[in-house]
């Protein structure tokens, strides 16, 4: 790329990365707050909280990249038109297609990155997120070993720990087991430690007693012990296999789903087909958003009103493309015949944008709307002057 190409590419790429970073950070904060219970109720560290919530970033980036690219290209072309840079380049003999070359390179790079995110990276991050959440919620030690708190592990099961040493030994253990309405057991122990074995997970209590009582009766039985193994296995789900939904599946699972798969039996192969073509068609929609911005703002314009109208004129196309993409993808599950249309719609937008840039096709705003906007713009100008 020559100096002009590098300048245009750097301007658009900087705007794209800045827009994507700001939008992703704003939405990530709101999403991260939903998982705040990982720290508050599950006893996890701030590092675990950040790592788990960061697994949602690839999906956020994928969802925001097309809009960020459109805004970055539109802002770059609008600014260059405002500074007459496109006009000067045209006067110097640089064609519109030649001027757009670095922006096309940026769009292809973004589309390729979105394809990689959509096909493999985002599903892998979603699977890891599901695994981490399952692991955290199955971490009985971190859940019950919160000193000074009464923790409800299940209905009728309450734990309290006075302290937790650095070596993992728990001190001042109180367990109230009221799961059986006919008998309530209260366990008191000086210390204890969680041990994982082939038989399951156990809390080994030392130097304590068990108070057994029947609701409605005043007397109770007390059994003292030196060591007692309290079974925690019923409260863990680490042995249960994780069932992944279609958006979390690898690409090869979507391409050739197993008829014996539990999710396939429940949702059918249509859900897998929908997700497959959602991933494959996404790069085309990225390029379509880019093409709309170029068709509206890439040509030299010398009046502020013309640039404003051109930018406002992209709104119907963007809205139509976005709604159509969602509607078509959702219909693919039950109507496989619509699969070619999923790819045809963004392709038509790209071809239409190319035809517009070549002068063969010029979409224009209805005359009545254009006159109203021109009159409004003139009033604003007069009010500003006065």
N, C-alpha and C positions, 0 to 999 in steps of 0.2 A: 504493500500500500504506500502511496506517496503521501506528501505532507497533508494535502486536503483530506484524503481518506482517513488518515490517523486523527485529524482534528474532528471530523464528523463522528467517527467511531468512538473516540474518547468522550465526546460530549454526550452522545446517546447512552453509552455504556455506564458512564457516571450517573446520569439521571436514572437509568434503569436500576442500578444497584442501590442507589439512595432511596428510591421509591419502594423497592422491594424490601429493603432493610427496615424502613420505618413502618410499613404496613404489617410486616411479619412480627416485629417487636410488639406493636400495639395489640394485635390479635393473640399473640402467644401469651402475653400477660393475663388477658382475660381467660384464656383456656387453662393456664397454669393454676389460677385461683380455684378452679373446680377440683383440682387434685390436692388441695391444701390439707385435706384430711390425712394424707400420707404422713405428714409430719405431726399433726395434732393428735390424731387418734391411733395411728399405727406405730408411733415411736421411732420414726425414721429420721435420719440426719438431713441437714440442708443439702448436702452433696447428693444424697439419693434422690431428694426431691427435684433438684435441678437436672440430674441425669435422666430421670424418668420423664419429666415434662418436656425435656429437649427432644425426645423421640417423636414428638408431634411436629417438630419444625419442618421435616421434609414434606409432609402433607400440606402444611401451610404455604410453603414456598411454591409447591406445585399448583395450588389453587390460586395464588396471587400473581404468579409469573406472567400469564397472558395480559392481565389488566395493567401490571407494572410496565410491561413492554409497550403497550398501546400508549400509556400516559407519557412514558419517556420519549418515544418517537414523536408523538404529537407535540410535546413541549419543545423538543429540539428543533423540529421543523418550524413551529410557530415562532420561536425566538430568532431563528435564522432568517425567516421572512421579515420579522419586525426590524432586524438589523440590516436588511437588504443584502444579506450574504448570498441567498439563493438567486436574487436578481443579478448581482454582480457575476456570480458563477455562470448564469445563463448568458449574460452579455459577453463573457469571455469564451463562449463556444462550448461550455460543458453542458451536455444534455442532461435531462432529468434522470434518465436511467443510469448514466455515469455517476451522477451526484449521489444516487441512492445506493450505490454498490456497497459502501461500508455498512449502511443500515441493513441491507439484505444479509450481509455476513453476520451481523449481530443477531438478526432474527433467526437465521439458521442455527446459530450456536445455542440460542435460548430454546428453540424447538427441540434440538438434539438433547439438551440437558433435561428438558421436560419429559422427553421420551424415556430417558434413562431413569428419571425419578418415578415416572408412572409405571413402567414395566417391572422394575425390580426394587429400587431403593425404598420407595414409600411402602410397598407391601412388607418388605423386610423390617422396616422401622415399626410398622403397626404390629407385626408379630412379636417383635421384641418388647414393645410397649405392653401388649397383652401378657406376655410372660412375666415381665417385671411386676405388673400390678398383681398378678396371681401369686407370685412369689412373696410379695410384701404382705398381702392379705393372709397368706398361709404361714407367715413368720410368727409363730405363737410366742416365741421367746421375746421378741421386740414388743409384741402386743401386750403381754401380761406383765413384763418386767419394767413397768413405769412407776418408780418409787412415789409413794404418797397418794396414788390414785386408786379408786375402786373401778376395776375394769370388768365390764360384762362380756364374757367370752361367748356365751350363748344364752338362750332363754333359761333363767334359773341358775346360771353359773356365774359367780362373782369372784374375782381375784383381787387381792391387795398385797403389795410388797412394800416393806418399809425401806429397803435399800438394795442396791445392786453394786457389787464390788467390781473392780476392774477385771478380775479373772472370771467373771460370769456367775459367781456364787450369789444367790439371792438370800437376803436376810429378813426375818420377821414376816413370814408368809401366812396369809389368811385366805382360805378357800371356802366358800359357801356353795354347796351343791344341793340345789332344790329342784333338780330336774324331775325327780320322782316325787309326786305329790304325797305319797304315802310315807316317805322317809326323807328327812333332811339331814345331810352330813356336813359338819363344819370341821375343816382341817386347820390346825394350828401347828406351826413348825418354826424352830429357831433359824433354820437355814435350809437351802435346797438348791438343786442344780438340774437343768434340763439336759437330758442325754438322748441322743438319737442312736437307735440300734436297728438290727434287721427285723426285730419284732414290732418296732414302731417308735414313737416319741414319748418319753416318760419324764415326769418331774419327780426326782428322787428327793423326798423330804427326810430330814434328820432331826432328832430330838423334838418330838411333837406329840400331838394327841388328836384323836378323832372323837367328836361329840356327835352322837347319833340320837335323834329325837323324832317322835311321831307327832305330826300336827294334831292339836286337840288334847294332848297328854302333857302333864306337867313334868314328869320325870324324863331323864335322858341317860344314855349309856356313854361312858368315857373309856376309850381305849388308847393307852399310851404306847408309843413305838419309838424304837431307835432309828429305824430306817423304813421308809414306806414309799413305794413307787406308784405315783398317781399317773394314770394313762391319759396322755394328751392326744393320742392318735385320732380320736373321733373329731377333734377340732381342726385337724389339718386336712388339706385337700391336695397335698403334693403328689399323691399317687394317681390322681385323676387326670386323664389325658385332656389336653386343651383342644377345644374345637374351634377352628379358625373359619371365619366367614369369608365370603368371596372376595371382598376388597383386601383381605389379608393374605390371600393365597399367592404362591409363586405363579409366574406366567405359564409354566408348563402344566400346572393343575387346571388352569382355565382353558388352555388349548385342548387338552384331552382329559376331561373330568372322569373320575372313577365312578361308575354307576353304583358301586357299593358304598360310596362315601356317605356319611350321615347327613351332611349339609345338602348334598345332591338329592338325597331321598326326601328331605324336608322341603327344600326350596325349588328343586328341579334344575335341569341344566340351563334353563332360560336365564337364571340369575348369573350364572357363570358366563354365558354368552354376552350378556349386557356388560359385565365388568371387563371382559376381554376387549370388546370394541370401544369401550370408554377409554381404555389405555392406548389402544392403537390409533384412535382418531384425534387424540389430544394435540399432537404436534401440528396437525392441519388447522385446528382452530387457533392455535398460537399464530401461525402464519396468516390466517384470515384477519385477526385483529390487527396485525402489523400492516397488512395490505390496505385496510380501511383507512388507517391513519395516513399512509403515504398517498393514497388516492385523493384525500381531502386537502392535504397541506404541502405536498411535495412540489407543486408548480409555483413559479414565481408570482407573488401577489404584492401589490404596492399599496393597497388601501387596507386600513385597519378593519373596516366593516366587512370586506371580503374575507379576511382571515377569520373573523369571528363567526360569520355565517357558515364558512366551510367547516369550522370546528364544531359548531352546533349541529350542522347537518349530519355528522357522524353518529349522533345519539340514536336515531331510529335504527340504523344498520347494526350498531352494537347491541341494542336491546333485542332486536329481532334475532340476531345470531345467537345471543346467549340463551334466550327462551327456546329457540328452535333446538339448540344442542341438548339442553336438558330434557325437552319433551321427546325428542327422537330416541335418545339413549334409554329413557325409561320405558318407551314403547317396544324396544327391541326384545325385552324379556318375553313378551307375549306375541309379538309380530316379527318373526325373523326376516320377513320380506322387506322390512325397512332398513336392514343393514346397509345396503348400497347407498341409501339416502343419507345415512350418517356421514359418509365420506363425500357425497356429492355436494351437500350444502356448503361446507367451507371451501371446496374446490371452486364452486361457482362464484363465491365472493372473491377469491383470489384472481380468477380469470376476469371478473368484472372490474376489479381494481386495475389490473394490467391494461384492460381495454380503455379505461378512463385515463390512465397516464399516457397512453399512446394516442389519445384524441379520438378514438373510434366511438367512444360512448361517454357521455357526460350526464351523470345524474344531477338533476337540478331541483331546487326547492320550489314548491308550488308558488306561482306568482303572487297570489293574495297574501301568503305568509311572508314572502320576501318583502313586499311593500310595507306590511305592518312592522316588520323588524327594522327596515330602513328608516321609517318615520320615527320609531322609538329611539333609534341610534342618533338621529338628527336632533331630537329633543334633548337627549342627554348631552350632546355636544354643545348645544345652545345654552343649556343650563350651566354647563361647566364654564363656558366663556363669560357669561353674565355674572 
